[in-house]
Amino acid sequence: MTRPPPADHYKWVVLAVTTIGVLMFAIDGTVVILALPVIIVDLHSNLVNMVWVLM
């Protein structure tokens, strides 16, 4: 019979998963903001409409 891992192990797993999620959210937002000028041109739109859609 194996012993369950200590409770401290789960705290680090939760921290790691949460940190990765926050980093992915930040990277996704940065990519969208950087691509916004190209998206505006491709969709024949303006900045106000695109910001409204993104928010």
Buried (B, 14 or more C-beta within 10 A) or exposed (E): EEEEEEEEEEEEEEEEEEEEEEEEEEEEEEEEEEEBEEEBEEEEEEEEEBEEEEE
